[in-house]
Amino acid sequence: MPTKLEKFAEFESFDNCITLFWENLDKGFALKGKWHKEHFKNDHPIVLELGCGKGEYTIGLAKEHPEKNFIGVDIKGNRIWTGAKEAIENKMNHVAFVRTKIDFIDYCFAENEVDEIWITFPDPQPQKPRARQRLTHPHFLERYRKFLKKDGIVHLKTDSTSFYEFTMEVIKENNLPLIWHTNDLYKNCPADRQELINIKTYYEAMFTAKGEDIKYICFKLA
């Protein structure tokens, strides 16, 4: 297994990986508005996974849906390396990864460029002063709204009851269209949505092994 430094070095050489740091924001992001034409070279829908970690969900969804393009976003290059390496080895040209902070996500995509967003087991930021760091806080939803299509969907999976309840309250307070939700996904998963439980991140496998309930929310921003 490569060391952390070796993963970083290899990550920088991968064609399916792009990095955006804060010091480069003023220069712009080369692929913003050009993902279809210049990277994927198709017009298929684009799906993001925010805080993708090792990319298990990005890769899992990409295997289920070759008719879509998938982009995993995370700040940890040595984690992304795992998913990026698998995508390259399996010639999954409809998969890419961006190394950046979610705070900069609206610099990476143009208006109406993204069709779906997945937020899978994010840090629930349980401390009240850190509420603005929760990835479903209105502060972040406004960023997503800049590039998500008008009928685009946001998916959340979490083991955290407080994060689930916080997100439900945000949806209610902002009159956002709620498509479906459950506080026990493995018990209530619809028969036609089995990918919701068949694809597991590292953390999801760990949580379910402990018997913890997985929560799921599907909603729109407009």
HELIX and SHEET records of a PDB file:
HELIX    1   1 LYS A    4  SER A   13  1                                  10    
HELIX    2   2 TRP A   22  LYS A   27  5                                   6    
HELIX    3   3 TRP A   35  PHE A   40  3                                   6    
HELIX    4   4 GLU A   56  GLU A   64  1                                   9    
HELIX    5   5 GLY A   77  GLU A   89  1                                  13    
HELIX    6   6 ILE A  102  TYR A  107  5                                   6    
HELIX    7   7 LYS A  128  GLN A  133  5                                   6    
HELIX    8   8 PRO A  138  ARG A  145  1                                   8    
HELIX    9   9 THR A  161  GLU A  173  1                                  13    
HELIX   10  10 LEU A  185  ASN A  188  1                                   4    
HELIX   11  11 ALA A  191  ARG A  193  5                                   3    
HELIX   12  12 GLU A  195  ASN A  198  1                                   4    
HELIX   13  13 TYR A  202  ALA A  209  1                                   8    
SHEET    1   A 8 CYS A  17  THR A  19  0                                        
SHEET    2   A 8 VAL A  95  ARG A  99  1                                        
SHEET    3   A 8 ASN A  69  ASP A  74  1                                        
SHEET    4   A 8 ILE A  46  LEU A  50  1                                        
SHEET    5   A 8 VAL A 114  THR A 120  1                                        
SHEET    6   A 8 LEU A 148  THR A 158  1                                        
SHEET    7   A 8 LYS A 215  LYS A 220 -1                                        
SHEET    8   A 8 LEU A 178  THR A 182 -1                                        
END                                                                             
